[in-house]
Amino acid sequence: MKTTFRSILTLGVAGAGLAMIGTGCAPIRDDAAPGAAGQANMAVLTSDDNGTWDVTIMDAGGNTLHTVDSNLTEPVGISYHPEDFFIVNTYDQLFRVDMDGETTPFGDEPIGSGFRTFVSSGGEVTVPGEYEATQLDSDGNVIDSLSVGSQYCWMDSGPSGDAGNPAMLDVFGPTVAVWDTENSSFNPIASFVGTSSNILGADESGNYFVGSSYDQTIWTIDGEGTSASLGTLTEMGMSAYGVKALEAAGSNSVYALVDGDAGSTVVEIDMNGNLNEVVNSGGQVWLDMTVF
């Protein structure tokens, strides 16, 4: 199953028509008609007709390539693992979701409260768990955990400019910090970033983007630790309630999964506050997003 799936993802223009017949139509896009299917680039947790959740895989243009019929219950977030499967977490457990839909526990130890996880290029999984952060190796074994009491409340994690160490978002500050796993410490990068910030992302140059599932404002933090507001999604031209995910799109931009009247939408936002719509769900609910 996996071999067949990978061949679908790497089809060129000549084979794109056959791929789309086999995998379904692209979601609705207001700005352009769906183009030829490209390589897999992002995946979303999407609601299905059974009251559960599947994984829909798309290219950078928003074309649907494949839906993993995983029938997940009560998921919180999704991340892509470099060994070609997904990590999906509930609030208290991690699951491995293979491309054929097989779902198995990832790791044997309970993780406490878990929010949006981050998986590094080496396969290490970082779990922000309110007052405790946990890191697992690529096989699901716990290799580190750190708590400093109630000083921080971690809700999201992501890449940092400090190789090998994840970035963390604390909602009390709100504060963005780097978890120095070697020295068992959290090193703050910037504090007072917004008022209800709980979503963290970074572009490919290491600039952080911060948002909230409760309001529209997007914040950035540059390499010097200087934070600034880009304004609201409405000011950028997008009618939306809040942000569910921020993932790298380019050297100075991120993809943002947002919710609005038309359902879930993926947009691209750069460091200057420019916004372009990538794909709209057409009224469907997308819970979280990962880019790979």
BAKEGU-36180 format. One record per residue: residue number from 0; residue in one letter; z, x, y of N, C-alpha, C in turn. Coordinates in Angstrom, 2 decimals. Layout:
<recs>
REC    n  res     n.up   n.east  n.north    ca.up  ca.east  ca.north     c.up   c.east  c.north
REC  NUM    a        Z        X        Y        Z        X         Y        Z        X        Y
...
</recs>
This chain:
<recs>
REC    n  res     n.up   n.east  n.north    ca.up  ca.east  ca.north     c.up   c.east  c.north
REC    0    m     0.00     0.83    -1.20     0.00     0.00      0.00     0.00     0.86     1.25
REC    1    k     0.78     1.90     1.26     0.87     2.71      2.45    -0.44     3.44     2.72
REC    2    t    -1.12     3.96     1.67    -2.38     4.65      1.87    -3.43     3.73     2.49
REC    3    t    -3.52     2.51     1.97    -4.48     1.55      2.52    -4.16     1.26     3.98
REC    4    f    -2.90     1.09     4.30    -2.49     0.75      5.66    -2.87     1.86     6.63
REC    5    r    -2.62     3.10     6.27    -2.93     4.19      7.18    -4.43     4.29     7.42
REC    6    s    -5.25     3.96     6.43    -6.69     4.02      6.65    -7.14     2.96     7.64
REC    7    i    -6.48     1.81     7.65    -6.80     0.77      8.62    -6.50     1.26    10.03
REC    8    l    -5.38     1.96    10.20    -4.96     2.37     11.53    -5.89     3.41    12.13
REC    9    t    -6.59     4.20    11.33    -7.39     5.28     11.86    -8.87     4.95    11.88
REC   10    l    -9.24     3.67    11.71   -10.63     3.28     11.80   -11.19     3.55    13.18
REC   11    g   -12.42     3.99    13.25   -13.10     4.17     14.52   -13.73     2.87    14.97
REC   12    v   -14.59     2.96    15.98   -15.22     1.78     16.54   -16.08     1.06    15.51
REC   13    a   -16.75     1.80    14.66   -17.64     1.18     13.69   -16.90     0.27    12.74
REC   14    g   -15.65     0.61    12.42   -14.90    -0.19     11.46   -13.91    -1.14    12.09
REC   15    a   -13.87    -1.20    13.43   -12.84    -1.99     14.08   -12.97    -3.46    13.80
REC   16    g   -14.20    -3.96    13.71   -14.39    -5.37     13.45   -13.82    -5.79    12.13
REC   17    l   -14.03    -5.01    11.08   -13.48    -5.32      9.77   -11.97    -5.26     9.80
REC   18    a   -11.41    -4.30    10.54    -9.95    -4.18     10.61    -9.35    -5.41    11.26
REC   19    m    -9.98    -5.92    12.32    -9.41    -7.07     13.02    -9.53    -8.33    12.19
REC   20    i   -10.60    -8.46    11.39   -10.72    -9.61     10.50    -9.59    -9.61     9.49
REC   21    g    -9.25    -8.42     9.00    -8.24    -8.33      7.96    -6.82    -8.43     8.47
REC   22    t    -6.61    -8.18     9.77    -5.23    -8.09     10.26    -4.91    -9.11    11.34
REC   23    g    -5.87    -9.94    11.73    -5.57   -10.98     12.72    -6.03   -10.62    14.11
REC   24    c    -5.94   -11.60    15.02    -6.42   -11.42     16.39    -5.39   -10.71    17.24
REC   25    a    -5.89   -10.12    18.34    -4.97    -9.50     19.30    -4.24   -10.58    20.08
REC   26    p    -3.01   -10.29    20.53    -2.32   -11.24     21.40    -3.08   -11.46    22.70
REC   27    i    -2.64   -12.44    23.48    -3.33   -12.81     24.71    -3.14   -11.75    25.77
REC   28    r    -4.24   -11.41    26.45    -4.17   -10.53     27.61    -4.93   -11.17    28.76
REC   29    d    -4.30   -11.27    29.91    -4.93   -11.94     31.04    -5.96   -11.07    31.75
REC   30    d    -5.80    -9.74    31.68    -6.63    -8.88     32.49    -7.93    -8.47    31.83
REC   31    a    -8.02    -8.53    30.50    -9.23    -8.06     29.81    -9.28    -8.64    28.42
REC   32    a   -10.50    -8.75    27.89   -10.67    -9.18     26.51   -10.25    -8.06    25.58
REC   33    p    -9.75    -8.38    24.39    -9.37    -7.33     23.45   -10.52    -6.40    23.15
REC   34    g   -10.26    -5.11    23.10   -11.28    -4.13     22.79   -11.21    -3.73    21.33
REC   35    a   -11.96    -2.67    21.00   -11.96    -2.16     19.63   -10.57    -1.64    19.28
REC   36    a   -10.14    -1.89    18.06    -8.82    -1.46     17.62    -8.75     0.06    17.56
REC   37    g    -7.67     0.60    18.05    -7.46     2.04     18.01    -6.36     2.41    17.03
REC   38    q    -5.68     3.53    17.31    -4.60     3.97     16.43    -3.30     3.24    16.75
REC   39    a    -2.44     3.17    15.76    -1.13     2.55     15.96    -0.37     3.28    17.05
REC   40    n     0.26     2.53    17.93     0.96     3.13     19.05     2.32     2.50    19.31
REC   41    m     2.46     1.21    19.04     3.72     0.54     19.31     3.95    -0.55    18.27
REC   42    a     5.21    -0.94    18.13     5.57    -2.03     17.22     6.63    -2.88    17.89
REC   43    v     6.59    -4.18    17.63     7.57    -5.10     18.19     8.20    -5.92    17.08
REC   44    l     9.47    -6.28    17.28    10.13    -7.24     16.41     9.71    -8.63    16.87
REC   45    t     9.03    -9.37    16.01     8.43   -10.64     16.41     8.95   -11.79    15.55
REC   46    s     9.18   -12.93    16.18     9.66   -14.09     15.45     8.55   -14.65    14.57
REC   47    d     8.92   -15.18    13.39     7.93   -15.78     12.50     8.24   -17.27    12.32
REC   48    d     7.47   -17.93    11.47     7.61   -19.37     11.28     8.81   -19.76    10.42
REC   49    n     9.49   -18.76     9.85    10.61   -19.03      8.94    11.97   -18.87     9.60
REC   50    g    11.98   -18.60    10.89    13.24   -18.36     11.57    13.76   -16.96    11.37
REC   51    t    12.92   -16.07    10.83    13.30   -14.66     10.66    12.38   -13.81    11.53
REC   52    w    12.44   -12.50    11.33    11.72   -11.57     12.21    10.87   -10.61    11.38
REC   53    d     9.64   -10.37    11.85     8.73    -9.42     11.24     8.46    -8.29    12.22
REC   54    v     7.68    -7.29    11.78     7.29    -6.18     12.64     5.79    -6.24    12.85
REC   55    t     5.35    -6.39    14.09     3.94    -6.39     14.43     3.57    -5.05    15.05
REC   56    i     2.55    -4.41    14.50     2.12    -3.09     14.95     0.83    -3.24    15.76
REC   57    m     0.79    -2.61    16.94    -0.35    -2.71     17.84    -0.81    -1.32    18.27
REC   58    d    -2.05    -1.27    18.81    -2.50    -0.04     19.44    -2.12    -0.06    20.92
REC   59    a    -2.50     0.98    21.65    -2.11     1.10     23.05    -2.75     0.04    23.93
REC   60    g    -3.82    -0.61    23.44    -4.47    -1.66     24.19    -3.95    -3.04    23.88
REC   61    g    -2.98    -3.14    22.98    -2.41    -4.43     22.63    -3.07    -5.13    21.48
REC   62    n    -4.04    -4.47    20.81    -4.66    -5.06     19.63    -3.71    -5.04    18.44
REC   63    t    -3.55    -6.18    17.77    -2.72    -6.23     16.57    -3.44    -5.53    15.41
REC   64    l    -2.75    -4.59    14.77    -3.32    -3.85     13.65    -2.77    -4.32    12.32
REC   65    h    -1.49    -4.70    12.30    -0.85    -5.03     11.02     0.47    -5.72    11.32
REC   66    t     0.83    -6.69    10.49     2.15    -7.30     10.57     2.90    -7.02     9.28
REC   67    v     4.06    -6.40     9.42     4.92    -6.11      8.28     5.78    -7.34     8.03
REC   68    d     5.55    -8.01     6.92     6.24    -9.26      6.59     7.62    -8.92     6.03
REC   69    s     8.55    -8.61     6.94     9.85    -8.08      6.53    10.93    -9.15     6.45
REC   70    n    10.73   -10.32     7.10    11.69   -11.43      7.03    13.12   -10.98     7.35
REC   71    l    13.29   -10.31     8.47    14.59    -9.78      8.87    15.44   -10.88     9.49
REC   72    t    16.74   -10.80     9.28    17.68   -11.74      9.88    18.61   -11.01    10.83
REC   73    e    18.79   -11.57    12.01    19.71   -11.07     13.04    19.49    -9.60    13.40
REC   74    p    18.24    -9.17    13.61    18.05    -7.79     14.04    18.43    -7.62    15.50
REC   75    v    18.77    -6.39    15.88    19.11    -6.07     17.26    18.04    -5.17    17.87
REC   76    g    17.59    -4.15    17.11    16.63    -3.21     17.66    15.78    -2.58    16.57
REC   77    i    14.72    -1.89    17.03    13.80    -1.23     16.11    13.44     0.14    16.64
REC   78    s    13.35     1.12    15.75    12.88     2.47     16.07    11.93     2.92    14.96
REC   79    y    11.03     3.83    15.31    10.10     4.37     14.32    10.63     5.70    13.80
REC   80    h    10.62     5.85    12.49    11.05     7.09     11.84     9.82     7.94    11.54
REC   81    p     9.86     9.27    11.80     8.67    10.11     11.61     8.18    10.19    10.17
REC   82    e     8.96     9.72     9.21     8.48     9.68      7.82     7.75     8.38     7.52
REC   83    d     7.34     7.67     8.58     6.46     6.50      8.50     7.14     5.25     7.96
REC   84    f     8.30     4.96     8.49     8.93     3.67      8.28     9.73     3.33     9.54
REC   85    f    10.29     2.14     9.57    11.05     1.71     10.74    12.54     1.64    10.42
REC   86    i    13.35     1.95    11.42    14.79     1.72     11.36    15.06     0.46    12.18
REC   87    v    15.56    -0.57    11.53    15.94    -1.80     12.21    17.44    -1.97    12.02
REC   88    n    18.14    -2.25    13.11    19.60    -2.39     13.01    20.05    -3.79    13.40
REC   89    t    21.07    -4.25    12.71    21.86    -5.40     13.16    23.03    -4.82    13.95
REC   90    y    24.01    -5.63    14.28    25.15    -5.11     15.02    26.05    -4.23    14.16
REC   91    d    25.92    -4.27    12.84    26.84    -3.49     12.02    26.18    -2.76    10.85
REC   92    q    24.84    -2.73    10.81    24.17    -2.07      9.68    22.78    -1.61    10.08
REC   93    l    22.34    -0.51     9.44    20.99     0.00      9.63    20.16    -0.30     8.38
REC   94    f    18.88    -0.63     8.60    17.98    -0.90      7.50    16.71    -0.07     7.64
REC   95    r    16.20     0.34     6.50    14.89     0.98      6.43    13.86    -0.10     6.09
REC   96    v    12.82    -0.22     6.93    11.75    -1.19      6.69    10.46    -0.42     6.45
REC   97    d     9.98    -0.44     5.21     8.73     0.24      4.87     7.53    -0.57     5.32
REC   98    m     6.37     0.08     5.35     5.16    -0.57      5.84     4.71    -1.74     4.97
REC   99    d     5.17    -1.81     3.73     4.82    -2.94      2.87     5.85    -4.07     2.97
REC  100    g     6.83    -3.92     3.87     7.82    -4.96      4.08     9.09    -4.79     3.29
REC  101    e     9.14    -3.83     2.37    10.38    -3.62      1.61    11.49    -3.16     2.55
REC  102    t    12.63    -3.81     2.47    13.76    -3.53      3.35    14.97    -3.13     2.53
REC  103    t    15.53    -1.98     2.84    16.69    -1.45      2.12    17.69    -0.88     3.11
REC  104    p    18.97    -0.83     2.76    19.96    -0.22      3.68    19.62     1.23     3.96
REC  105    f    19.83     1.65     5.21    19.64     3.06      5.60    21.03     3.64     5.84
REC  106    g    21.50     4.39     4.86    22.85     4.93      4.93    23.85     4.00     4.26
REC  107    d    24.90     4.58     3.74    25.90     3.83      2.98    27.15     3.50     3.79
REC  108    e    27.35     4.16     4.92    28.58     3.97      5.68    28.39     2.91     6.77
REC  109    p    29.39     2.07     7.02    29.30     1.12      8.13    29.25     1.86     9.45
REC  110    i    28.54     1.28    10.44    28.37     1.97     11.71    29.15     1.32    12.84
REC  111    g    29.95     0.29    12.55    30.65    -0.40     13.62    29.67    -1.22    14.43
REC  112    s    29.88    -1.33    15.74    28.95    -2.05     16.60    27.76    -1.17    16.92
REC  113    g    26.56    -1.66    16.63    25.37    -0.87     16.88    24.41    -1.59    17.82
REC  114    f    23.88    -0.86    18.78    22.92    -1.43     19.70    21.58    -0.72    19.53
REC  115    r    20.80    -0.49    20.57    19.45     0.06     20.39    19.53     1.52    19.96
REC  116    t    18.99     1.81    18.79    19.05     3.16     18.24    17.91     4.02    18.76
REC  117    f    18.05     5.32    18.57    17.00     6.29     18.90    16.80     7.21    17.70
REC  118    v    15.53     7.44    17.32    15.20     8.35     16.23    14.42     9.52    16.80
REC  119    s    14.90    10.73    16.58    14.25    11.93     17.11    13.04    12.30    16.28
REC  120    s    12.27    13.25    16.77    11.08    13.72     16.04    11.46    14.36    14.72
REC  121    g    12.71    14.81    14.58    13.18    15.37     13.32    13.77    14.35    12.38
REC  122    g    13.86    13.09    12.81    14.35    12.02     11.96    15.83    11.72    12.12
REC  123    e    16.54    12.42    13.03    17.95    12.11     13.25    18.06    10.77    13.99
REC  124    v    18.99     9.94    13.56    19.15     8.60     14.12    20.44     8.55    14.93
REC  125    t    20.32     8.18    16.21    21.47     8.05     17.09    21.79     6.57    17.27
REC  126    v    23.05     6.21    17.04    23.50     4.81     17.13    24.54     4.70    18.24
REC  127    p    24.23     4.02    19.35    25.25     3.76     20.38    26.11     2.58    19.96
REC  128    g    27.38     2.82    19.75    28.25     1.78     19.20    29.42     1.46    20.10
REC  129    e    29.14     1.04    21.31    30.19     0.76     22.30    31.02     2.01    22.55
REC  130    y    32.23     2.10    21.99    33.12     3.21     22.32    32.91     4.44    21.43
REC  131    e    31.97     4.35    20.50    31.72     5.48     19.61    30.23     5.67    19.40
REC  132    a    29.77     6.91    19.45    28.38     7.25     19.16    28.32     7.90    17.78
REC  133    t    27.30     7.54    17.01    27.16     8.05     15.65    25.75     8.62    15.48
REC  134    q    25.66     9.74    14.79    24.35    10.32     14.48    24.23    10.51    12.98
REC  135    l    23.06    10.11    12.43    22.76    10.26     11.01    21.57    11.18    10.84
REC  136    d    21.50    11.84     9.69    20.34    12.67      9.41    19.17    11.80     8.95
REC  137    s    18.05    12.43     8.62    16.83    11.68      8.31    16.94    10.88     7.02
REC  138    d    17.99    11.13     6.22    18.20    10.39      4.97    19.28     9.31     5.10
REC  139    g    19.88     9.19     6.29    20.88     8.16      6.50    22.31     8.61     6.30
REC  140    n    22.54     9.90     6.18    23.90    10.42      6.04    24.50    10.69     7.42
REC  141    v    25.74    10.25     7.65    26.40    10.49      8.92    26.69    11.98     9.07
REC  142    i    26.23    12.56    10.18    26.44    13.99     10.42    27.34    14.25    11.62
REC  143    d    27.52    13.23    12.47    28.40    13.43     13.63    28.79    12.07    14.21
REC  144    s    29.95    12.02    14.80    30.39    10.84     15.55    31.34    11.33    16.63
REC  145    l    31.35    10.60    17.76    32.18    11.04     18.87    32.63     9.83    19.67
REC  146    s    33.92     9.81    19.98    34.50     8.78     20.84    35.44     9.46    21.82
REC  147    v    35.41     8.98    23.06    36.35     9.48     24.07    37.15     8.30    24.61
REC  148    g    37.61     7.47    23.70    38.40     6.32     24.08    37.54     5.24    24.73
REC  149    s    38.06     4.63    25.77    37.35     3.55     26.44    36.69     4.01    27.74
REC  150    q    36.45     5.31    27.86    35.82     5.83     29.07    34.39     5.35    29.22
REC  151    y    33.67     5.30    28.09    32.27     4.87     28.09    32.08     3.71    27.12
REC  152    c    31.07     2.90    27.40    30.66     1.84     26.49    29.14     1.97    26.31
REC  153    w    28.73     2.55    25.17    27.32     2.90     24.96    26.54     1.70    24.45
REC  154    m    25.38     1.44    25.09    24.54     0.30     24.72    23.11     0.70    24.36
REC  155    d    22.69     1.91    24.72    21.32     2.33     24.39    21.29     3.84    24.28
REC  156    s    20.25     4.33    23.65    20.07     5.77     23.46    18.58     6.09    23.50
REC  157    g    18.27     7.35    23.75    16.86     7.74     23.85    16.72     9.24    23.92
REC  158    p    15.49     9.72    24.16    15.27    11.16     24.25    15.84    11.73    25.54
REC  159    s    16.15    13.01    25.51    16.62    13.69     26.71    15.82    14.96    26.91
REC  160    g    16.00    15.58    28.08    15.33    16.85     28.34    16.02    18.02    27.67
REC  161    d    17.16    17.77    27.05    17.92    18.80     26.34    17.56    18.70    24.86
REC  162    a    16.68    19.57    24.41    16.12    19.48     23.06    17.22    19.38    22.00
REC  163    g    17.06    18.41    21.12    18.00    18.24     20.02    19.18    17.35    20.33
REC  164    n    19.35    16.98    21.59    20.47    16.13     21.99    19.96    14.82    22.58
REC  165    p    20.49    13.69    22.14    20.02    12.41     22.65    20.65    12.05    23.99
REC  166    a    19.96    11.20    24.74    20.52    10.61     25.96    21.19     9.30    25.60
REC  167    m    22.23     8.93    26.34    23.00     7.72     26.09    23.16     6.95    27.40
REC  168    l    23.20     5.62    27.30    23.44     4.79     28.47    24.76     4.04    28.31
REC  169    d    25.67     4.29    29.25    26.98     3.63     29.30    26.91     2.50    30.33
REC  170    v    27.39     1.31    29.95    27.28     0.16     30.84    28.43     0.08    31.85
REC  171    f    29.50     0.85    31.66    30.61     0.80     32.60    30.22     1.43    33.94
REC  172    g    29.49     2.54    33.92    29.13     3.26     35.14    28.28     2.47    36.11
REC  173    p    27.09     2.02    35.69    26.40     2.52     34.50    26.07     4.02    34.64
REC  174    t    26.19     4.72    33.53    26.01     6.17     33.50    25.02     6.56    32.42
REC  175    v    24.12     7.48    32.76    23.26     8.11     31.76    23.83     9.49    31.47
REC  176    a    24.06     9.79    30.20    24.64    11.06     29.81    23.87    11.63    28.62
REC  177    v    23.97    12.94    28.44    23.41    13.60     27.26    24.55    13.90    26.30
REC  178    w    24.35    13.53    25.05    25.35    13.82     24.02    25.09    15.22    23.49
REC  179    d    25.94    16.16    23.87    25.87    17.53     23.37    26.52    17.55    21.99
REC  180    t    25.71    17.39    20.96    26.25    17.26     19.60    26.87    18.56    19.11
REC  181    e    26.40    19.70    19.61    26.95    20.98     19.16    28.36    21.19    19.68
REC  182    n    28.61    20.77    20.92    29.92    20.99     21.54    30.75    19.72    21.63
REC  183    s    30.28    18.63    21.00    31.03    17.37     20.92    31.48    16.89    22.30
REC  184    s    30.49    16.70    23.18    30.82    16.22     24.53    29.68    15.37    25.06
REC  185    f    30.03    14.48    26.00    29.04    13.69     26.72    28.93    14.27    28.13
REC  186    n    27.73    14.69    28.51    27.51    15.32     29.81    26.75    14.36    30.73
REC  187    p    27.42    13.77    31.72    26.76    12.81     32.60    25.60    13.42    33.38
REC  188    i    24.51    12.65    33.48    23.35    13.03     34.28    23.39    12.31    35.63
REC  189    a    23.66    11.01    35.59    23.75    10.20     36.81    24.63     9.00    36.54
REC  190    s    25.38     8.59    37.57    26.24     7.41     37.47    25.90     6.40    38.56
REC  191    f    26.42     5.19    38.40    26.17     4.09     39.32    24.67     3.78    39.41
REC  192    v    24.03     3.78    38.25    22.59     3.48     38.18    22.44     1.98    37.92
REC  193    g    22.30     1.21    39.01    22.24    -0.23     38.89    23.63    -0.82    38.70
REC  194    t    23.68    -2.12    38.43    24.97    -2.80     38.26    25.14    -3.42    36.89
REC  195    s    24.04    -3.73    36.20    24.14    -4.34     34.87    23.21    -3.65    33.88
REC  196    s    22.97    -2.38    34.10    21.99    -1.63     33.31    22.43    -1.50    31.85
REC  197    n    21.54    -1.86    30.93    21.85    -1.69     29.50    20.64    -1.27    28.68
REC  198    i    19.53    -0.92    29.34    18.31    -0.50     28.65    17.87     0.86    29.20
REC  199    l    17.64     1.81    28.29    17.32     3.18     28.67    15.99     3.61    28.07
REC  200    g    15.20     4.36    28.85    13.97     4.95     28.35    13.67     6.22    29.12
REC  201    a    12.62     6.92    28.72    12.21     8.14     29.41    10.71     8.32    29.25
REC  202    d    10.07     8.89    30.28     8.65     9.22     30.14     8.51    10.57    29.44
REC  203    e     7.28    11.02    29.27     7.05    12.25     28.51     7.42    13.50    29.29
REC  204    s     7.72    13.37    30.60     8.14    14.51     31.41     9.66    14.62    31.52
REC  205    g    10.38    13.67    30.94    11.83    13.73     30.97    12.49    12.94    32.08
REC  206    n    11.70    12.18    32.85    12.29    11.27     33.83    12.85    10.05    33.10
REC  207    y    14.05     9.64    33.47    14.67     8.48     32.85    14.30     7.20    33.60
REC  208    f    14.15     6.13    32.85    13.96     4.79     33.41    15.09     3.92    32.87
REC  209    v    15.69     3.13    33.74    16.83     2.30     33.37    16.56     0.87    33.81
REC  210    g    16.84    -0.08    32.93    16.66    -1.49     33.25    17.80    -2.32    32.70
REC  211    s    17.66    -3.63    32.83    18.70    -4.54     32.38    18.07    -5.78    31.77
REC  212    s    18.67    -6.27    30.71    18.21    -7.54     30.13    18.73    -8.72    30.95
REC  213    y    19.54    -8.44    31.98    20.14    -9.50     32.79    19.54    -9.63    34.18
REC  214    d    18.80    -8.63    34.64    18.13    -8.75     35.93    16.83    -7.95    35.91
REC  215    q    16.12    -7.95    37.05    14.76    -7.44     37.10    14.62    -6.02    37.62
REC  216    t    15.67    -5.43    38.15    15.53    -4.15     38.84    15.32    -3.00    37.87
REC  217    i    14.37    -2.12    38.21    14.11    -0.91     37.42    14.55     0.30    38.24
REC  218    w    15.29     1.20    37.58    15.78     2.42     38.22    15.16     3.64    37.55
REC  219    t    15.04     4.72    38.31    14.58     5.99     37.74    15.61     7.08    38.03
REC  220    i    15.61     8.09    37.17    16.43     9.29     37.37    15.52    10.48    37.12
REC  221    d    15.38    11.35    38.12    14.47    12.49     37.97    15.19    13.66    37.31
REC  222    g    14.48    14.78    37.20    15.03    15.95     36.53    16.21    16.58    37.23
REC  223    e    16.42    16.23    38.50    17.56    16.74     39.25    18.76    15.82    39.17
REC  224    g    18.61    14.70    38.47    19.71    13.75     38.35    19.79    12.76    39.48
REC  225    t    18.74    12.69    40.31    18.72    11.77     41.44    18.20    10.41    40.99
REC  226    s    18.98     9.37    41.21    18.57     8.04     40.82    18.01     7.28    42.02
REC  227    a    17.06     6.37    41.75    16.45     5.57     42.80    15.97     4.26    42.21
REC  228    s    15.99     3.22    43.00    15.51     1.92     42.57    14.01     1.81    42.83
REC  229    l    13.26     1.35    41.83    11.84     1.08     42.02    11.61    -0.33    42.55
REC  230    g    12.67    -1.12    42.66    12.55    -2.51     43.05    12.56    -3.42    41.84
REC  231    t    12.31    -4.69    42.07    12.34    -5.67     40.99    10.96    -5.83    40.36
REC  232    l    10.95    -6.40    39.16     9.69    -6.70     38.51     8.86    -7.67    39.34
REC  233    t     9.51    -8.61    39.99     8.80    -9.55     40.86     8.11    -8.82    42.00
REC  234    e     8.81    -7.86    42.60     8.20    -7.07     43.67     7.03    -6.24    43.18
REC  235    m     7.05    -5.87    41.91     5.94    -5.12     41.32     4.79    -6.03    40.90
REC  236    g     5.00    -7.36    40.96     3.93    -8.29     40.62     4.07    -8.96    39.27
REC  237    m     5.28    -8.87    38.67     5.49    -9.44     37.34     6.62   -10.46    37.39
REC  238    s     6.34   -11.71    37.04     7.37   -12.74     36.98     8.11   -12.62    35.65
REC  239    a     9.33   -12.10    35.69    10.07   -11.85     34.46    11.57   -11.96    34.73
REC  240    y    12.32   -12.22    33.66    13.77   -12.39     33.77    14.53   -11.08    33.61
REC  241    g    14.05   -10.20    32.76    14.78    -8.97     32.47    13.99    -8.10    31.52
REC  242    v    14.60    -6.96    31.15    13.94    -5.94     30.34    14.65    -5.83    28.99
REC  243    k    13.87    -5.76    27.92    14.44    -5.61     26.58    14.29    -4.20    26.02
REC  244    a    13.27    -3.45    26.49    13.03    -2.12     25.95    12.24    -1.31    26.96
REC  245    l    12.49     0.01    26.98    11.73     0.96     27.77    11.38     2.13    26.87
REC  246    e    10.08     2.43    26.74     9.61     3.49     25.84     8.52     4.30    26.53
REC  247    a     8.42     5.58    26.20     7.47     6.48     26.86     6.03     5.99    26.70
REC  248    a     5.29     6.04    27.84     3.87     5.69     27.83     3.01     6.88    28.23
REC  249    g     3.50     7.74    29.12     2.74     8.89     29.59     3.66     9.87    30.28
REC  250    s     3.07    10.80    31.05     3.87    11.85     31.68     4.75    11.34    32.80
REC  251    n     4.39    10.20    33.41     5.25     9.64     34.47     5.34     8.12    34.38
REC  252    s     5.25     7.58    33.17     5.32     6.12     33.03     5.93     5.73    31.69
REC  253    v     6.41     4.48    31.65     6.98     3.93     30.42     6.37     2.56    30.17
REC  254    y     6.42     2.15    28.90     6.15     0.77     28.55     7.48     0.00    28.68
REC  255    a     7.41    -1.20    29.23     8.58    -2.05     29.33     8.29    -3.37    28.63
REC  256    l     9.17    -3.78    27.75     9.09    -5.10     27.13     9.94    -6.03    27.98
REC  257    v     9.29    -7.05    28.56     9.99    -7.95     29.48     9.82    -9.39    29.02
REC  258    d    10.71   -10.25    29.47    10.68   -11.68     29.17    10.37   -12.47    30.42
REC  259    g     9.49   -13.46    30.28     9.16   -14.31     31.41     8.75   -15.70    30.94
REC  260    d     8.18   -16.50    31.84     7.79   -17.87     31.52     6.72   -17.91    30.43
REC  261    a     5.88   -16.88    30.35     4.79   -16.85     29.38     5.20   -16.22    28.06
REC  262    g     6.51   -16.02    27.87     6.98   -15.37     26.66     7.20   -13.90    26.92
REC  263    s     7.06   -13.09    25.89     7.29   -11.65     26.01     6.01   -10.94    26.43
REC  264    t     6.16    -9.91    27.25     5.02    -9.14     27.75     5.37    -7.67    27.74
REC  265    v     4.40    -6.83    27.38     4.54    -5.38     27.51     3.75    -4.94    28.73
REC  266    v     4.42    -4.24    29.64     3.78    -3.71     30.84     4.00    -2.21    30.90
REC  267    e     3.18    -1.52    31.67     3.37    -0.09     31.92     3.81     0.09    33.36
REC  268    i     4.89     0.86    33.57     5.46     1.09     34.89     5.54     2.59    35.12
REC  269    d     5.06     3.05    36.29     5.15     4.48     36.56     6.26     4.78    37.57
REC  270    m     6.43     6.07    37.89     7.53     6.51     38.75     7.39     6.02    40.19
REC  271    n     6.19     5.53    40.56     5.97     5.02     41.91     6.12     3.50    41.98
REC  272    g     6.47     2.87    40.87     6.65     1.43     40.86     5.38     0.65    40.65
REC  273    n     4.31     1.31    40.23     3.07     0.61     39.90     3.20    -0.01    38.52
REC  274    l     2.76    -1.26    38.38     2.90    -2.01     37.12     1.54    -2.54    36.67
REC  275    n     1.23    -2.35    35.40     0.02    -2.90     34.79     0.39    -3.60    33.48
REC  276    e    -0.11    -4.81    33.30     0.15    -5.53     32.06    -0.68    -4.96    30.92
REC  277    v    -0.05    -4.79    29.76    -0.72    -4.28     28.57    -1.06    -5.42    27.62
REC  278    v    -0.07    -6.25    27.29    -0.30    -7.34     26.34     0.77    -8.41    26.51
REC  279    n     0.35    -9.67    26.37     1.26   -10.81     26.44     1.34   -11.48    25.09
REC  280    s     2.52   -11.95    24.71     2.71   -12.53     23.38     2.15   -13.93    23.24
REC  281    g     1.74   -14.56    24.35     1.24   -15.92     24.28     2.31   -16.94    23.93
REC  282    g     3.53   -16.70    24.41     4.63   -17.62     24.17     5.54   -17.23    23.03
REC  283    q     5.16   -16.24    22.25     5.99   -15.79     21.14     7.13   -14.92    21.67
REC  284    v     8.25   -14.88    20.92     9.38   -14.05     21.31     9.29   -12.70    20.62
REC  285    w     9.31   -11.64    21.43     9.39   -10.27     20.91    10.78    -9.74    21.28
REC  286    l    11.55    -9.34    20.26    12.95    -8.99     20.48    13.14    -7.56    20.96
REC  287    d    12.37    -6.62    20.43    12.50    -5.21     20.79    11.18    -4.51    20.51
REC  288    m    11.05    -3.28    21.00     9.80    -2.53     20.88    10.11    -1.07    20.61
REC  289    t     9.23    -0.41    19.87     9.28     1.02     19.70     7.88     1.59    19.84
REC  290    v     7.76     2.82    20.31     6.48     3.49     20.51     6.46     4.75    19.68
REC  291    f     5.30     5.04    19.07     5.22     6.23     18.21     3.81     6.81    18.24
</recs>
